[in-house]
Amino acid sequence: MRTERRREALACGGAAGLAMSGYALAAGLRGRWPTGAGEVAVPYHAHLWDLLHGRAAGDVLFNWNSGYGVPFLADFFAYLMNPFSWLTALLPRDQGRLAVFLVALATIGLGTALMAHLLGRLHPGPRWLRALAAVGYGLCAWVLDVGGAAPMWLWGLVSLPLLGLVGDWCLRERRWVAGSLCVAFAWAGNLYTAALATLMAGLLFAVRLFATPRPFRHRVRATGRAITVTTTGVLLASPVLFVAIRAARGAQPESPVQPLGPSGLGNHLARLLPTTQGGRPLPDLAIGVLGLLLVCGLPFNRRVRIRERAVWCVALVLVVLSFLWTPTVLVWHGLAIPAGGPYRVAFVLSGLLVLAGWVSLAHRPDGLTLLGGAAVVAVIAALAASRNSVRTATWVLLGTGGVVLLAALWVLERRHTDRRANTVATWVLGGAVLGNAVWSGYAAFGAATADTASPAAVRAGYAAVRGGVDWPAGRSDPGPHAFGTNDPLLLDGQGGGYFSSYLPTVAALLLHDLGAGWTAGGRQTASVTDPVGQALFAVRAHLDDGPPPDGFTPGRAAAPPLVTVLPPGARPDTSSVWSRQESLLGSQVYDAPLPAPAGGPLPTLHGTSGWSVPPGAEGTVFTANCTPGGTAYFHGVWYRGTVSGLGTSYRSDGEQPTTAVAIHRLGTVPADGTVRVTLRSDVVSQVPARPIGCLRAGALEAAVARLAATGATRVSTGGHTLTATLPAGSTGTALLSVPATEGWSCAVDGGRVGAPTPVLGMIGVPLGVGASRLTCAFRPPGLTEGLTVASATTAVLALVAVFARLTRRPTRTPRRTRRLAARASDGT
């Protein structure tokens, strides 16, 4: 038994080693890996490094770095629960790209090893052939094109074979407790991919249940066991599930995605061939030439029982068709097509192809099978030949690799009793599979774009941001998009920029309403850039807008504390971005006149909704009268075109509702007080009714001084708490420059704890007749319920484990008695 386990571990380890070597070789030869790692994965892993080393301002419950303070537990579950992500702590902080690469490498290895083991449970066969077949799964096109840049999605590569093994235990009516724990492990690692891997594992379970004759009672028992194991495992992962559901309910909706149009049979078939990338979004399915030959030959393999062949072929056809029809694609993606890629879970189909191909390989495909498989591959290649995604490398791999693989498979079938011939053929297969993997990875990484942020530039930005840190007295804001979508995490600042699937709508709308920009329909926010907005968020240091230079010099400005006090009776004004800023500031600092058309194509005013500006080369001219000496700003929000005024000209690329443009500085108001702005629109564009705001000279400084005098004298923050000391007898409303997301509770002077009262999207706490101390704490919605369900499920699981152990005890006594009797008989 030990020898058998050692050999199995060696085979699975060999599969993992081959897959990891192929991925690393391809990345090393190309000098890069799939694009996108630097946008999301690296900043999140940099923040994980800060958390693990005690350097982060927040904790796993709350993120003080991004969005000016947002919940973090749902994001932690979504982006950082891959267990290998914790390897980040072992490397220096500025080696984020290397850390993400190692996480991807380790995940690929584990997923490949589990698939190799699952293939053996599916059908017995030569171990090293299983290892080679599993490499096709570990380095499928989805991994090379999509998964490698996203360790959170890559966990699905582990979940699918792991859940397939759980299904195997259910068929054998074994390991109910271990199966439940494995389901929980998969779902906790990444909820999104695990849910969809569970669908495919369920299909695999059904295929195995009906592919071979079984007693009806056994099918009922196995199905019941599978249902209870899955349910128990999911309930064990309830904290992840409950927190994610509650966070998704309050998250900013994703940008509208166009329905999937007809892609053509040839385009889809091309994705089964190696090294086919580019063009319109389609599922990345390629599993290597070996896997393609095997799965195409399955219908011709007479050594596989007709019933088993039929069940596998029907399952493959149904799943393939489900990737062609929009309603079923929606089901595969949790009823929402992702904006970043409509086939984010294509790895599940790649896994099914590998499993079906192994069924054929394990039955020693004969000459007819090999010729039939080659003929089908030839038909696929012919139908896909004219597609742009098919390259020269595709034909080289299909031609040269196909001939070598067919010859080796023929030798294995004809000379299966000749050990030396089998060894040589296996080595040839191994070399061909590894070569195919490296070449495919090399081609995929060549299609990726290089990261724009060099490690040296990131280190310079990090040093500049850290040099201005005054937290929690004030914020050091990295500014908008110097490196990517999550600069505050990457540079350890306290900014407004954030990209997350769970970004709260409250936070997105607060920044939008105060003049910050956003993209991706609000799922990607940016920091405020105007001085009033920065004062409202207690920004005392910031990096300037624009591309990063060789070195950074943070700008500095006076700002009130993180907690200020609005006087009693203050009533918010939401008529414009300028009035909203003034309401939170508690002072009138702007001139915001209604502009008048003064030339060019005539715009149309739609009441408070704003102006419709027609396109035209000469441009539409607006004029507004402001106090001389002030600073004029323009806020076009959704405007698309060129804005010129007071010596400034810039491009505005707004597009409702996906892209909103931030407030932009025009210049100093001239002595005559006339601000003249020219808008040259690309199309009919909308601008607010009062797009021009003029900040009066000295007004902001006076407002900040007043807020500093009446605001908190001391602010301290914990991982998810905030405490502020106020001047004695403070009245009105304490205003925290933090989005009023669900989950906050506050108390005044140690009194009753209650939910705060939002003020235009910020946390507001009424102070009553007078107060001197404010305490607030955050708890993620859904966490309490999730922990309760998980605790109850754990108790049930423990009882089942104890009961199962006790019921097995009586069966051990006869065995011991028989051994003693045998020894006694030997002695006599």
N, C-alpha and C positions, 0 to 999 in steps of 0.2 A: 504493500500500500504506500509506504514512504517513497519507494522508487518511482511508483506511478505518479505520485504528487510532484516529485522532483522533476520528472520529465515534463509534466504538464506545465509547471512553473517555468521551465526552461523554454518551452515552445511559446508560451504567452510573452515571456520576457524577450524572446527573439523577435516576435512580431512587433512589440513596442520599440525595440531597438532599431529595427529596420525602418519603421515609420518615422521615428524621431531623427534618425540619420538622414533619411531622404529629405525631410523638411529643413533640417539644419544645413545640409549641403546645398540645397537650392537657394536658401536665403543667403548663405555665405558667398556662393558664386555670383549672385545677383547684387548682393550688398544691401538688400532691403527686404521687407516682407509686406503683406497686404496693406494697402492704404487704409487709413482711418484709425489706426492704433493710437496715433498721437492726438487725435481729436477728443476721444472719450476715455479710452482705457488708461492711457498714461496719467492724465490728471487725477482720475479716481484712485489709481494705485499710489500716486504721490500723496494723496490725502490719507490713504490707508497707512502709508509709512509714518505720517505725522501722528495718526491715532495710536499706532503700535509703539511709537517712541515717546508718547506723552507730549508731543509738540503741538497738537491741534488745539484750537480754541474751543471746539465743540467735542461731541462724542458720537457714538453710533446712533443716538436718538435725534440729535439736532446738529445742524451745520451752520455755524456762524460765518463761514467763509463766503458762501455763495448766496446770491439773491437777497443780500442784506439780512439773511437769517431765515432758513427754511428747514422743514423736517428732513431727516436724513435716513431713518431706519428703512423705509421702503427702497430708497436708492441703494443702501448698503446691501440689502437682500438681492436687489436686481443686478448690481454691477460688481460686487465684491465677495459674494458667497462661494465662488469657486474656491475650494480648499487650498489649491495651489497658489492662490493670490497672496497668501500669507508668506510665501517665499520672498515677497518684496522687502520684508523687514531685514533680510540678510544682506541686502545690497545698499550702497550709498543712495541717498535720496535722488541725486541727479542722474542715476542710472535707470530711470523709469522705463525707457524703451527696452533696455536689456531685460528688466524685470518682467515686462509684459511678454516678451519673446520667450523667456524661460517658463512662464506660466502656460503659454500656449503649447510649448514643447512637451511639458509634463502631462498636460491634459490629453494631447494627442496620443502619447504613449499609453496612458491608462485606458483610454477608450479603445485603442487597438488591441491591447492585451485582453480586455474583457470581451471584445468581439471574437478573438481567437478562441477563448474558452467557450463562449456561447455556441460557436460553430461545432465544437466537439460535442456539446450537449444536444445540438440539433440532429447530428448524425455522426457516428464514429468515422474516423478517417485518419490518414497520415498527419502527424502533428505539424510537420514543417510545411505541408501543403495548406493546412489551416492557417498557419502564420502568414503565408504569402497571400492567401485570400483576404485575411483581415487587414493587410496593409492597404488594399484597395479601398477599404472603408475609412481607415485612419487618415489617408491622404486623398480622399475624394475631392472633387472639384470645389465642393462647398467649403471645405476646410481651407483650401488654397486661396479661394477668391473672397470668402466672407468671414468664416469662423476664426481664422488665425489672427485677425485684428481685433477680435472681441472675445476675451476669455469668458465673459458671462454667457454668451451664446454657445461657446465651444463646450461648455459643460454638458450640453445636450448630446455631444458625441459620446460621453460617458453614460448618460442616463439611458440611452436606447438599449445597448447591450446589457446593462445592469438590470433594467426592467425585463428584458428578455430572459435573463437567468431566473428572475423571480417567477416568471411564467413557467419556466421549466420545473422549478420546485413545486409549483402548484399542480402541474401535470403528474408529478411523481408523488404528490401528497406528502411533502416534506417541508421543514423549515418555515413554518408559518410566522414565527416571531422574527427570524432573520429576514424573511421576505418583507415584512412590514417595515423593519428598520431600513432596508435598502430603498424601499419606495420613499420613505421620509428623507433619506439622504439625497436621492435624486431631486425631489421637489424642493428641498431647502437650498440646494446648490443653485438652481435657477428655475423659478416657477414657470416661466414662459416656455422654455424648451422642454422642460420635464412634462408639462401637460400634453404637449404634442407628441413627445416620445411615448407617453403612456397610450395614446391612441394607436400608434404603430405597434407597440408591444401587445396591445389587446388584439390587433389584427393578426399578429404572429401567433399568439396563443390560439386564436380561432382556427388558423390554418393548420397548426399542429394537432389541434383537437379533432379535426375532421379529415385530415389527410390520411390517417391510418385507422383501421377498424378498432373501436374501443367499446366496451360495454356501456350501455346508457347510464347506468348508475355511476360509473366512473366519470363520465362527462359531466353529470350533474354535480358530483362532489368537487371535481376539479374547478368547475366554473364558480361554484359557491366559494371555494377557497380563494380563487383569484379576486373575486369581488370584495371579500372581507379583507384580504391582505392589502389591496389597493386603498380601500376606504380607511383602514386603520393607519396606513402609512401617510395618507394625505392629512388625516386628522392630527397625526403627530407633528406635521409641518404647519399646524394651524397658525402659529405666530406669523409665519411668512405669508400665509394665505390671507388671513384677516387684515393684517396691516396693508398688504398690497391692494386688496379690494377697496378698503376705505380710502387709501391714498389715490387710487385710480378714479374713484368717484369724485374726488375734489380736485383732480388734476386738470390742467389746461388741455382742452381737446386737441387732438392731432390735426395737422393740416389736411384739408380734403384731398383724397387720392382719387385719381381718375380710374374708372372701372377698367379691368384688363380687357383689352381688345384682342381680336384674332391675331395670333402670332405666326400661324402657318405650321404645317406638320414638319417641314424641312428644318425650320429654326429650332423646334423642340428636339427633333432627332439629333441635330448637330450637337446638342449639349450632352449627349451620351458619349461623344468622341473626345479623346484627350486633347488638351491644350486649346480648347475653343472658348474664348472669352470675348467680351465686347459686344457692341450692338445693343438692342433693346433688352430690358430686364427679362430674364428667363431663368428657370431653375437650373442650378449647377449640379449635374447628376453624375458626371464621369467618374468611374471607379477603376480606371485603368483598362488596358487592352485585355489582360487576362480575365478580369471579371466580366467584361463585355462579351468575350467569346463564350464563357461558361454559361452566362444567363441566357444568351441567345441560343445556345445549344440544348438547353433544358428540355424544350418540347420534343426533341429528337432522341433523347436518351432513353432507350428501351429498358435499361436496367433500373430505372425509377418506375415504380408501380404507376399504372395509368391514373388511378385515383389521386395519388400524391402529385403527379405532374399536373393534372387538371386543376387541383385546388391551388397550387402555386401559380400557375399561369393565369387563372381567373383573378387571383388576388393582385398580381402584378398589373394586369390590364386595368382593373378597377382603380387602383391607386394612381396609375399613370393618367388615366382619364380625369381623375379628381384634381390633377394639377393643371388641367386645361380649361376647366369650367369655373367661372368666377365665384358662384355660390359655394362650391366645395373648396376652392382656394381660401375663401373667407373662413370656413370651418377649420382648415389646417392652421390658420393664423389667428385663432381666437376671435373670430367674427370682425376683425379689423385688419385690412391690408396695410402693412407697415409702409410709411412714407419713404423710408430709406431703402427698401427693396421688397418687392412683392412675393419673393420666394425665400424668406428667411429660414424656413425649416425644411429646405430641400434635402438635408442630410438624412431625414427619415426614409425617403425613397431610395437614396443611395444605400442605406443599410439593408433595406428589403432586397435590393438587387444583389448585394453581396451574399445575403443568406440564401437566396434562390440559386445563385451561381455555385455555392458550396454544395447544395443538394445534388447538383449534377456532377461536380468534381468528386464528391465522396463516393459516388457510384461508378467511378472509373469510366469516363466517357469513351465510347468506342469511336471507330473511324466515321461512322455515319453521323454521330453526335458532333464530332469536330467539324466535319464538312458542312453539316447543317448550320452550326453556329457561325462558321466563316461566311456562309452564303448570306445569312441574315445580316451580319455586320457589313458585308459588301453592299447589300440593298440600302441599309441605313446610310452608309457613306455616299452612295450614289444620290440618294434623295437630298442629302445635306451638302453636296459638293459645291453648289453655287452660292452658298451662304457666306457672308463676309467673315463670320466667326471661325470658319474652317481655314487653317493656315498650312504652310508647308510642313511645319513640325507635326501636324496631325497626320499627314500622309506618310511621313517618315516613320512615325511610331506605329501606324496601322500596318504599313507594308513590312518593314524590317522586323518590328516587334511581333507582329502577327505571325509571320513565318517561323520565327524562332520559337515562339510559344506553342504553336501547333505541332512543331516537330518534337518538342520536349514532352508535350502531353501525349503524343502518339507513342513515344518510347515508353512512357510510364504505363500506358495501357497494354502495349504489346509485350513488354519485357518486365511486367510487374513482379515476376519471380526472380529476376536477376538483380541482386542487391547492388552490384557495381553500376549497372545501367541506371537503376533508380536514383542512385546518389548523384551521378553526373547530370541526369535530367533535372533533378531537384535544384542542383546548383545553377544550372542554366536558367531555370524558371526564376530562381531568386535574383540572379543578376539582371534578368529582363524586367522583373517587377521593380527592383530598385532603380534601374535606369529610367524606366517609364515615370516613376514618382519624381525623381530629381528633375527630369526634363519638363514634366508638367508643372512642377513648382517653379522652375526657372522661368518658364513662359508666363505663369500667372503673376509672379513678382515683377516681371518686366513691364506688365500692364499697369502696375501700381505706380502712383506718383510718389516722389520722394517727400519726406517730411520737410516742411519749410523752416521749422524752428530747430536750430542747431543747439546742442547741449551747452555750448559756450554762451549763446544768447539767452537761453533759459536761466543759466546761472547768474548772468548779469541782471536780468529782470527780477529774479528771486532776491538777490542782494539789495536791489533798489527798493523793493517793496518792504523787505524786512527792515531796511534802514529807516523807514518812516513809520514803523509800528508804534502805536500808542494805545493799543487795545487793553481794556475796554473803554478807556476815556474817549477814544475816537477811532475811526476806521482808516486803514491804509488800503486804498482801492487800486487794483492793477489797471483799471480803465477798460475800455471796450476792445476786445479782440486783437491783442498784440500777437498772440501765438495760436489761439484756438478758441474752442467754445467754452472751456472751463478754466480760464486763466486764474481765477481766485483760488481754485484747488491746486493748480500747478505751481503757483507762486506763493501760496500760503498768505494771501491777503484777505481783506473783508470787502468784497465787491458785490456788484449787482449782477454780474454775468453768471449764467448757469444754463446748462443743458441737461434735461432729465425727462424721462417719460412720466415722472410723477411730480413735475413742477406744479405747485398749487396754483389754481386759477387766481386766487386772491393775490398771490405774490406777482404773477404775471401782469394782472390788471393794474395793480398799484404802480408798478414801474411804468407801464404803458400810459397811465393817466397822468403821471408826473413828468412825461416827456422823454423817457428812455426809449431806445430802439428795441425791436425784437425781430426775430426771424422764426421760421418753422411754425408759423401760426401762433407764436407765443410760447412754444416749448423751449425756445432759446432766447433768454433775456440778455440785455447788455447793461452796463453801468450807466448811471446818469453822468452827463458831461458838463452841464451848465452849473454855475456857482450856487444858485438857489437850491437846485436839486441836491447838490453835494452837501450843502449845509443841512438840509432836511435829514440826510442820512449820516450826519456826523462824520463826514469824510474830511480828514485833516491832512492826508497825503494821498497823492494819486499819480499814476503814470499818464503822460499825455497820450491823446488819441493819435493813431497813425501807426505805420510800420515800425518795428523795433530797431533802433540804431545799435551801434556796437556797445554803447553804454547807456545807462538810464539815469536820468536825474528827476526824481519825483517832485511834482509841484506841491506846494503847501498852501493852506489857507486856514483862516480861523473858522472854527465850527462849534456849534453848541454841543453839549454832552449828548450821550445816547438817549437820555430820558429828559424831556423838557415838560413844561407845564403850560397848558393853554388856559387863559382866564375864563372864569365862569361866564356862561351865556354866549360863548362863541358859536356861531352858526356857519357850517361849511358852505362854500359856494363852489358849485361844480360846473359853472357855465363855460369855463375854458381851462386850459392847462395852467395858465397864469394865475387864475383865481384859485384853483386847487392848491397850487404851491403856496399862495398867500394864506389860505385857510389853515394849512398845517404849520406855516411859519408864525402865524398869529400877528402878522403885520402886512400892510400894503406897501409893496416895494416896486410894483410895475405900473407902467402906462400900457394899457392894452386897448387902443382905440379900434373901432371898426374901420378897416381900410377902405379906400375908395378906388375904383378902377380909374386909371389915368392914361390909357393908351393900349393899342394892340387889340387882339380879338377880345370881344366883350365877354366877361365871365357872368355866371348866373348864381345869385345868392338864394340858397334854399333855407331861409330862416336860420335857426341855430345849428342846422346840420352842416353848413359850410358852403363853400363856393365850388362850382364846377368850372374848371379852367380848360378852355378848348386848346387844341394844339395849334402851333403856328411858329414859323421861323423867327418872326419879329418879336414874339413873346407878349404876354399880357402883363401890363404894368399896374402895380398897386402902390398907393401912397398912404402914409399914416403920419399923424403929428404926435410927437413925443417931447418930453422935456430935454432941452439941449444938454449935452455932456453925458447923457446916459449911454448904456450899451444896448444895442438892438439885437434881438434874437428872432429867428424864424423857426416855426414848427409846422412842417407840412404833413406830418404823420404818414399818409398813404401816397403822397405826391410822387409822381414819376416824371422827371425832367431835370432841367437846369435852373438853379436859383442864383440870381445875381443881385447884389445890393451893397452899397457903402464900401465899394472896393473889394468885395468878396464874391467869389463865384465857386459854386460846388455842385456836384452831381447828387441828385436825390433819387434813389432806386426803390421807392415804396411800391407796394402792391398789396392791396387789401384782399384777404385778411392775413396774408402770410408774412409780409415784411413791412414793419413800421420804422420810420426814420426818426432819429432823435432830434432834440432841439439843437439848432446850429447857430453859432455866433456870427453876426454880420459885421458889426463894427460900431464905432462911436457915433452917436446921434449928432449931426452937424448943428451949427449955431442957429440956423433957421428952424430947427426942430422937425424937418421933413425927412421921413425915411421912405426911400423909393426902392421898390423891389420889382424885378422883372422875372417872370416865370415863363420858360420855354418848355412846354409840355410835349411829351412824346405822343400821348393819347389824351383823351378827355380825362382829366385827373381831378381828384377832390382834395381840397385843403380846408382846414377849419374856418369858421366864421371870423375868428380873430387870430390869424396865424402869426402876427407880429407882436412881440412883447418887448418893451424897453425898460430895462432895469435902471432905476434912477440912481445917480451917483451918491454913494454913501448910505443908501437906504438899507442895503443888506448888512453892512457892518453894524449899523445901529440895531437892527433886528437880532443879529447874532449876539451882540452884547447884552441885550435884554433877556434873551433866552438863557444865556450863560449865567446871568445873575439870578434868575428865578428857577432855573432847572436844577437837576441833581448836583449835589456837591461831591458825591462819590458814587461810582457805579462799579459793581463787581459781577462777573459772570462765571458760572460753572459750565459743565458740559451741556446742560439743557436748562439752566436756571439763570435768573437775573435778579439782582438786588440793588436798589437805589436808595440813597439817603437824600432826602429833600430838605429845603429850608423849613424850619419849624412853622407849622400853621399853614402850609401850602393848601390852596383851594383851587377848584376848577377840575381839569382833566389832565392826568399824567399821560404824556404821549411818548410811547416807545417807538423809536425809528426802526421797527421790525414789522414785516407783514403780519396781519392778523389772521394767521392760519389756524385751523381747527386744532385743538389740543392744548392751548394755553389756558392757564388758570392763575389768577393773581389775588393777592390779599394786601390790604392797606393797614399798616400799624399792627400786624399780627391778627387782624380780624378774620371775618368769614372769607373763605376761599371761594371764588366764583369766576365765571368766564368773563373776559374783558369785553368792553364795548368798542367795536371798531370805529375809527374815525377816518373816513375816506380810504379805508384799506389798511391803516396802521393800527397798532394795538393802543387802545385808549382805556384808561382806568379812572373812573370818577373818584375824586378824593374826599368828597363829602364836606363836612364843616371845617376840616383842617387835618393835615397829615404830615408826617415826617419820614415815613419809611414805606417802601413798596417792595414786595417780593413776588416774583412770577416764576412759574415752572412749566415745562412742556412735557407732555406724555403723548406718544403717537396714538391716534385713534385706532382702535382695533387690537392693540397690544394686550390689554387686560383680557378681553374675550378670547384671544388666541391662546394666551398662556393657560387660561382656565380649561379650554377644550383639550389642549395638549397634555396638561397635567392629568385630567381624567382619563384620557386615552392611554397615557403611560401607565397609570395604575391598572387599567384593564389588561394591558399587554403584560405587565409583571405577573398578574394573577394567572393569565393563560400560560406563561412560561413555567411558573411554579407547578401548576396543575399538570402540564404536559410532562414535566420531570417526574412528578410523583406517580403518574399513571404508567411510566415506563419502568419503574423500579421492580415490580413483581416479575417482569420478564427477564431480569438479570439473575435472579436467584437460581432458576433451573440451569442456566448456563454455568454458573459457578459450581453448582452441584455436579453437573456432568464432568467438569474439568477435574474436580476432586475424585470422582469415581474413576475417571480415566487414569489418573495418577496412581490410585490405589490398585487398579487392575494391572498397571505396568509393574508396580512393586511386587505384586504376587507372582 
